[in-house]
């Protein structure tokens, strides 16, 4: 989802500037309305110099992603795509203002959790997909759905993935705990985590990040954060699930307390061998494997009363409404999401590819027993996490008050009520 797998998916959306820029988008009309791609008559279809705005983490990242952009020129001699990169946090702090200005680059990197905030300033792609023969069924359905707004396709995904459990196979073996398999229950998970919590190490590490929190709540009670498009965190089932989640730290004591101001805490605890399990996405698996000094395994999220339930998230590429050549931009996006560049990304461990034809390359690169079985199972029990237009604010509040709830400083239902009161009116 994010270009650098280690830090991929810092689901904490922490910048106030991002919230302000998102608010600006609520007033955006169809900037350059004739360029919405609906007629396919705006601008040259096979000739354009395009700019692609995306998140990158340095020169190496820039070069790797520029190769993805270059696929457009390979396929269409008259089209060039230049990558305009920015670090993850600064990208999101500026992109809303950029889109609202009407002067945004044609191609925009977009993440499924944030998309609702920006969709009004982007071109619906359904007509362009039909015009140029792009088939939705060639991609993983959960992430195609996750990159829709009001039923319209806003971005074409390059990566996706259901949230799954990463686990330290060596710690499991030393503690005499069997490897988890698809179908394992919440009781089995807690029993394993308690047995693995010893000698200064814990069975699990977690944080109040939005995607992880929502996935745990969903599998434990089936509750969703939204109802009819509105924030619904004070729903009794959601409160119940969040309380059970907080119990991992404050009552069950199978996870450490969460320090404030360290977005890498969860990954550091797991990769450093201090925690036996971590909820994460397949986009981080290959990079994680390269950094740990133990045998790495993955398993689905444990099943609650209604089975194992998780969320899928991912990222892709869309077109700004201000783009003067939407047809050329769409053809570039088609090239950038074909099997060849997605296979290259998969082999390099930069993404779990959204296009099903590129999956085998990722599993070959991962070389982890049971990976395909686990991800296929998790995908079948997954839905996209649908978010509100003010999710930037929601995620920021969740990190602030969720941390206090996990650490036992305030009751979980109080944390949720505070978040609901402060953010609910804008959802």
Secondary structure, 3 states (H helix, E strand, C coil): CCCCCCCCCCCCCCCHHHHHHHHHHCCCCCCCHHHCCCCCCCCCCCCEEEEEEEECCCHHHHHHHHHHHHHHHHHCCCEEEEEEEECHHHHHHHHHHHHHCCCCCCEEEEECCCHHHCHHHECCCHHHHHHHCCCHHHECHHHHHHCEECCEECCEEEECCEEEEEEEHHHHHHCCCCCCCCCCEHHHHHHHHHHHCECCEECEECCCCHHHHHHHHHHHHCCCCEECCEECCCCHHHHHHHHHHHHHHHCCCCECCCCCCCCCHHHHHHHCCCECEEEEEHHHHHHHHHHCCCCEEEECCCEECCECCEEECCEEEEEECCCCCHHHHHHHHHHHCCHHHHHHHHHCCCCCECEHHHHHHHHHHHCCCCHHHHHHHHHHCEEECCCCCCHHHHHHHHHHHHHHHHCCCCCHHHHHHHHHHHHHHHC
